[in-house]
């Protein structure tokens, strides 16, 4: 499998005009752009780029490690997976969320339960669910 390279939209979006960012990524030979708002998906695809990864659900801090979030997150992920038939989306980023004083093992178990709820749908769509770990030492205390 050949490596593919992408840029993260959020790193540049407030510094570079969107059209220029898209054109530059394509001209520089990048394969895709990730973590970009849906309003820019068509121009990205029109430039021959992929949507390397998008957020599978909302909120970084309040994620899969809380059972009460699972219904909402499942709905959001399934909605995003439906878009993969229209757009070249290969990965959905999922978040455990902050600990909220929960035990690590419980957080792991609950997160795994939440991912199991959407695993088959992701597999059927040919899309990876990517679990992003949050940096508890810098910007996500706890």
C-alpha positions in Angstrom: 0.0 0.0 0.0 1.4 3.4 -1.0 1.5 6.1 1.6 -0.8 9.0 1.1 -0.3 12.5 2.5 -2.9 15.0 3.7 -3.0 18.3 5.5 -5.2 19.2 8.4 -7.6 22.0 7.4 -7.7 23.6 10.9 -3.9 24.2 10.9 -4.2 26.6 7.9 -7.8 27.7 7.5 -7.6 30.9 9.6 -4.3 31.9 7.8 -5.0 31.1 4.2 -8.0 31.7 2.0 -9.9 28.4 1.4 -9.6 28.4 -2.4 -5.8 29.0 -2.2 -5.4 26.4 0.5 -7.2 23.8 -1.7 -5.3 24.7 -4.8 -2.0 24.7 -3.1 -2.5 21.3 -1.5 -3.3 19.9 -4.9 -0.4 21.6 -6.6 2.0 20.4 -3.9 1.0 16.8 -4.5 -1.0 16.1 -1.3 -3.6 13.4 -1.6 -6.2 14.9 0.6 -7.3 17.3 3.3 -8.7 16.3 6.7 -10.9 17.7 9.4 -12.6 20.2 7.1 -16.1 21.6 7.2 -18.7 20.1 4.8 -19.1 23.4 3.0 -15.6 22.9 1.4 -16.0 19.2 0.5 -17.1 19.9 -3.1 -14.2 22.2 -4.0 -11.7 19.8 -2.4 -13.1 16.9 -4.4 -13.2 19.1 -7.6 -9.5 19.7 -7.1 -8.9 15.9 -7.2 -8.3 15.6 -3.4 -9.7 13.2 -0.9 -11.4 13.9 2.4 -8.8 12.0 4.3 -10.7 12.2 7.6 -13.6 14.0 9.1 -15.0 14.2 12.6 -17.4 11.3 13.1 -19.3 13.1 15.9 -19.3 16.4 17.7 -17.5 17.3 20.9 -14.0 16.3 21.7 -14.5 16.5 25.5 -17.8 14.7 25.8 -17.4 11.5 23.8 -17.7 7.7 23.8 -16.5 7.1 27.3 -20.0 8.1 28.6 -22.9 5.7 28.1 -25.4 8.5 27.9 -23.6 9.8 24.7 -23.8 6.5 22.8 -27.3 7.1 21.2 -26.3 10.5 20.0 -22.9 9.5 18.8 -24.2 6.4 17.0 -26.7 8.7 15.1 -24.0 11.2 14.2 -21.6 8.5 13.0 -24.2 6.7 10.9 -25.2 10.1 9.3 -21.5 10.6 8.4 -21.1 7.1 7.0 -24.0 7.8 4.7 -22.0 10.6 3.2 -19.1 8.2 2.3 -21.2 7.0 -0.7 -21.1 10.6 -2.1 -17.7 11.7 -1.0 -14.2 10.1 -0.8 -14.1 9.9 3.0 -11.9 7.1 4.3 -11.7 7.8 8.1 -14.1 9.1 10.7 -12.4 10.5 13.8 -14.0 9.4 17.1 -13.3 10.7 20.5 -13.3 9.1 24.0 -13.8 12.4 25.6 -12.3 13.7 28.8 -12.2 11.4 31.8 -14.8 13.4 33.9 -13.3 11.7 37.0 -14.2 8.2 35.6 -11.9 5.2 36.1 -9.7 4.5 33.1 -10.8 0.9 32.8 -14.5 1.9 32.8 -13.8 4.5 30.2 -12.1 1.9 28.0 -14.9 -0.5 28.4 -17.6 2.1 27.7 -15.7 3.4 24.7 -15.4 -0.1 23.3 -19.1 -0.6 23.7 -19.9 2.6 21.8 -17.6 1.7 19.0 -19.1 -1.8 18.7 -22.5 -0.2 18.0 -21.2 1.4 14.8 -18.4 -1.1 13.8 -20.5 -3.0 11.3 -21.9 0.1 9.6 -18.3 1.4 9.2 -17.1 -1.9 7.8 -20.0 -2.0 5.3 -19.2 1.6 4.2 -15.5 0.7 3.9 -14.6 3.5 6.3 -12.2 3.4 9.2 -13.2 4.6 12.7 -10.1 6.3 14.1 -10.0 6.8 17.8 -8.2 10.0 18.7 -6.6 10.2 22.1 -6.7 13.5 23.8 -3.6 15.0 25.4 -4.4 15.1 29.1 -1.0 16.7 29.9 -1.5 19.8 27.8 -5.0 20.8 26.7 -7.5 18.2 28.0 -6.9 17.9 31.7 -8.4 14.9 33.4 
